[in-house]
Amino acid sequence: METAQIKAKLSNGFQITVPSMVRKALGLEAGDTLDIALEGNRAVLVKAETREETIARVFAEMDRINEEARKRMTPEQKKRWEMMKGWTVNQYHEYFDNLPETKAYLKEKYGV
């Protein structure tokens, strides 16, 4: 990556105008948010992720983690995983609350 030295003057109100070369390089538009990372005595400007980009990144990471988890699952776990796809939290709890082993545990532990 090519490094360029670009100067910007700090105003009396402690503001700078982002030079056009930087705006173009980062694809900045009015209203965009910048992240500023402090690295020693340097500040690095980075175009911040939009809310949508953050959500997409998080879901992609969750998909990756789920895929890794599926690789380690037993056939029984994979069968249960497929069965529960798309379940709501209430459906999940209803299923597990009605398992014989859950009922036996609750009866033993709490007398229910």
N, C-alpha and C positions, 0 to 999 in steps of 0.2 A: 504494500500500500504506500502510495506517495504521500509524503508529509509536506504541508505547505504552512508557511508562517504568514498569518494574516493579522493585521493590527486593527483594533477597535478601541475607540476612546471612551472612557468612563465619564458620563455626564455628572453634573452637580447633584443630580438625584440618584446617583449610583446605578445608572442604566447604561446599556450599550445598544447600539443598533447592530443586528447580526448582518455582516456583509453579504452581499448578493451571492458571492461565490460559495459561501457556507450554506446559505439558504437553498441554493440550487443543489449542492452536493448532498444535503440531508433531505431534500424534498420537502422543505418547510413551507407552510402557508400561514397566513395570519390566523391567530387563534390556536395554533399548534402548541403543545406543551413540550418543554425540553427537560431532560434529566441532566443534572450536572454532577459529574463524579469528580471528587477530589482525589488526586493521585500525587501525594507528596506536596510539592509547591505548584502543582499544575491543576487546572480545572478543565475537564473534558466535557464538551457539550454533545449530547446524544438526543436524537428525536425520541420522545417517550412513546411507548406503545399506546395505541388507542385502547379503549375499553374492550372493543371487539377483538382486537389483536391479542390482548391479554387472555380473554376468555378462550379464544381459539387455541392459544399456546397451552393453556392449562388443560383443556380437554384432550389435546394431542398427547400431552404427557400422561394423562390418566389412561388413555388408550394404550400407550406404550407399556405402562406399568401393568395394566390388566393382561396384555398379551404375554408379558414375561411371567406373570402369575399363572396363566393358563398352561404355559409350557411345563410347569412344575406340578400340575394337578394330576391326581389319580383319576382313573376312568369314572369312579363314583362321583368325585368332585366335579368333573366335567359335565356329567349327566345332570347334577343338581344346578350347576351354573346355567346350562342351556334352559332348564325348566324355569328358572327364576328371571330370565331376561325380561326386562321391561316391567317388573313388578314394582308396585308402590311400596313404601315403607310399611303401610298397614297390611298389605298382602304378605309381605315378608314376615312380619310379626305373627300374623294369624297362622301361617304355615308352621313356624317354629314353636309357637305356643301349643299347637295341637299334636306335636310329635309325641309318641308314647314315652320316649326317654325324657322329654321336657316335663311332661305331666308327672312321671315317676320322681324326678328330681324335686319338683315343687312340692309334691306330697311328702317326700322324705325331709326336705329342708324346712318347709313352712307348715306342713300339715294341711295343705290346700287340696 
